[in-house]
Amino acid sequence: MSSSNPWTVSLSIDESGGETTAEARLVMNGDHLAGHGKARLNPADQAVEKIGAEIALARALSDLSHRLLHAAATDVEGMTHKPARLHP
């Protein structure tokens, strides 16, 4: 029998004073992980809010992916009692 086990990712962005922060939150089986990212506007650059959001979100998703890989490695080590060798 197969079952569906949805995992949900939510993204949030906040921009203030030339700095954009983002969070990528993964909810899975009642557990959650969160990744964070920031982008800062160079004073010499034109303010384009979309670009700051893209950079901050990309960094948040990258952070989340590394945290998820680390969690998986920890779970593997807990089952095997040996160091896990997982690569991004």
Residue frames relative to the residue before (quaternion, step in Angstrom):
aa qw qx qy qz dx dy dz
M 1.0000 0.0000 0.0000 0.0000 0.00 0.00 0.00
S 0.2168 -0.7697 0.5843 0.1381 3.59 -0.86 0.89
S 0.1208 -0.7871 0.6013 0.0652 3.53 -1.16 0.61
S 0.4225 -0.6837 0.5353 0.2597 3.50 -1.20 0.58
N 0.0236 -0.7885 0.6140 -0.0255 3.53 -0.90 0.95
P 0.1064 -0.8552 0.5028 0.0670 3.58 0.36 1.20
W 0.1761 -0.7195 0.6615 0.1168 3.51 -1.18 0.73
T 0.1911 -0.8051 0.5570 0.0711 3.56 -0.92 0.90
V 0.1354 -0.7578 0.6335 0.0780 3.54 -1.02 0.88
S 0.0654 -0.7752 0.6274 0.0349 3.56 -0.89 0.97
L 0.2011 -0.7781 0.5897 0.0800 3.54 -1.06 0.85
S 0.0037 0.7853 -0.6190 -0.0053 3.57 -1.01 0.79
I 0.1419 -0.7833 0.6043 0.0328 3.54 -1.12 0.79
D 0.0160 -0.7666 0.6418 0.0094 3.55 -1.12 0.74
E 0.0734 -0.7938 0.6035 0.0170 3.56 -0.86 0.99
S 0.1739 0.7768 -0.5874 0.1459 3.54 -0.85 1.00
G 0.8793 0.0084 -0.0160 0.4759 3.52 -0.90 0.95
G 0.7305 -0.4348 0.2454 0.4659 3.57 0.95 0.81
E 0.6783 0.4102 -0.3026 0.5292 3.59 1.26 0.20
T 0.1434 -0.7743 0.6131 0.0624 3.54 -0.93 0.96
T 0.0797 -0.7739 0.6271 0.0391 3.55 -0.93 0.94
A 0.0837 -0.7952 0.6002 0.0221 3.55 -1.11 0.71
E 0.1272 -0.7549 0.6374 0.0879 3.50 -1.27 0.53
A 0.1181 -0.7391 0.6596 0.0695 3.52 -1.10 0.84
R 0.0566 -0.8213 0.5672 -0.0243 3.58 -0.51 1.21
L 0.1629 -0.7747 0.6086 0.0540 3.54 -0.86 1.08
V 0.0966 -0.7656 0.6349 0.0380 3.56 -0.89 1.03
M 0.0957 0.7931 -0.5866 0.1328 3.56 -0.73 1.14
N 0.8523 -0.0859 0.0291 0.5151 3.56 -0.73 1.07
G 0.7350 -0.4103 0.2393 0.4839 3.60 0.97 0.75
D 0.6368 0.4756 -0.3303 0.5091 3.59 1.24 -0.26
H 0.1003 -0.7945 0.5915 0.0936 3.56 -1.23 0.24
L 0.1313 -0.7303 0.6642 0.0908 3.48 -1.36 0.52
A 0.1055 -0.7915 0.5981 0.0694 3.58 -1.12 0.57
G 0.1628 -0.7527 0.6316 0.0892 3.50 -1.15 0.79
H 0.1871 -0.7968 0.5690 0.0796 3.57 -1.08 0.68
G 0.0048 -0.7961 0.6050 -0.0083 3.53 -1.17 0.64
K 0.1522 -0.7780 0.6050 0.0739 3.54 -1.24 0.57
A 0.0364 -0.7457 0.6627 0.0582 3.50 -1.32 0.44
R 0.1464 -0.7853 0.5972 0.0720 3.56 -1.02 0.83
L 0.4414 -0.6838 0.5217 0.2555 3.51 -1.05 0.84
N 0.3683 -0.6830 0.5861 0.2330 3.54 -0.91 0.97
P 0.5049 -0.6811 0.4292 0.3113 3.63 -0.70 1.00
A 0.6551 0.5127 -0.3147 0.4570 3.61 1.14 -0.50
D 0.6495 0.5279 -0.3085 0.4519 3.61 1.26 -0.31
Q 0.5420 -0.5840 0.4947 0.3471 3.52 -1.31 0.44
A 0.4513 -0.6911 0.4941 0.2731 3.60 -0.96 0.84
V 0.0953 0.7520 -0.6427 0.1110 3.57 -0.59 1.24
E 0.3595 -0.7932 0.4504 0.1968 3.55 -0.12 1.35
K 0.6210 0.5699 -0.3451 0.4129 3.60 1.01 -0.82
I 0.6572 0.5168 -0.3207 0.4451 3.59 0.94 -0.83
G 0.6420 0.5132 -0.3213 0.4703 3.58 0.95 -0.81
A 0.6465 0.5134 -0.3130 0.4695 3.57 1.01 -0.83
E 0.6428 0.5248 -0.3256 0.4532 3.60 0.94 -0.85
I 0.6830 0.4831 -0.2913 0.4641 3.58 0.87 -0.94
A 0.6726 0.4944 -0.3017 0.4605 3.59 0.85 -0.94
L 0.6733 0.4858 -0.3019 0.4686 3.61 0.94 -0.85
A 0.6233 0.5272 -0.3448 0.4633 3.60 0.98 -0.76
R 0.6647 0.4911 -0.3017 0.4753 3.59 0.96 -0.81
A 0.6408 0.5148 -0.3267 0.4665 3.60 1.01 -0.77
L 0.6678 0.4882 -0.3031 0.4732 3.61 0.95 -0.84
S 0.6255 0.5238 -0.3340 0.4719 3.58 1.05 -0.72
D 0.6425 0.5121 -0.3122 0.4770 3.57 0.98 -0.87
L 0.6477 0.5140 -0.3148 0.4660 3.59 0.95 -0.87
S 0.6604 0.5076 -0.3261 0.4471 3.61 0.88 -0.85
H 0.6499 0.5036 -0.3211 0.4700 3.60 1.00 -0.74
R 0.6444 0.5141 -0.3175 0.4687 3.58 1.01 -0.78
L 0.6528 0.5068 -0.3135 0.4677 3.59 1.01 -0.80
L 0.6398 0.5100 -0.3233 0.4754 3.58 1.00 -0.78
H 0.6388 0.5139 -0.3210 0.4741 3.59 1.01 -0.80
A 0.6404 0.5161 -0.3253 0.4666 3.61 0.97 -0.82
A 0.6456 0.5109 -0.3196 0.4690 3.59 0.98 -0.83
A 0.6454 0.5171 -0.3208 0.4616 3.59 0.95 -0.85
T 0.6356 0.5231 -0.3204 0.4688 3.57 1.00 -0.82
D 0.6544 0.5037 -0.3101 0.4711 3.59 0.99 -0.82
V 0.6312 0.5202 -0.3309 0.4707 3.61 0.98 -0.81
E 0.6713 0.4976 -0.2981 0.4613 3.59 0.88 -0.93
G 0.6354 0.5330 -0.3250 0.4544 3.58 1.08 -0.70
M 0.6906 0.4635 -0.2698 0.4853 3.57 1.11 -0.68
T 0.7828 0.3618 -0.1723 0.4761 3.59 0.91 -0.91
H 0.2706 -0.7762 0.5081 0.2572 3.57 1.25 -0.53
K 0.6083 0.4747 -0.3661 0.5203 3.54 1.16 0.76
P 0.6019 -0.5594 0.4075 0.3984 3.61 -1.13 0.50
A 0.3368 -0.7240 0.5662 0.2048 3.57 -0.96 0.88
R 0.1689 -0.7731 0.6051 0.0877 3.55 -1.08 0.73
L 0.1551 0.7858 -0.5714 0.1787 3.52 0.34 1.33
H 0.1521 -0.7976 0.5810 0.0570 3.57 -0.91 0.93
P 0.5352 -0.6357 0.4480 0.3297 3.57 -1.05 0.72
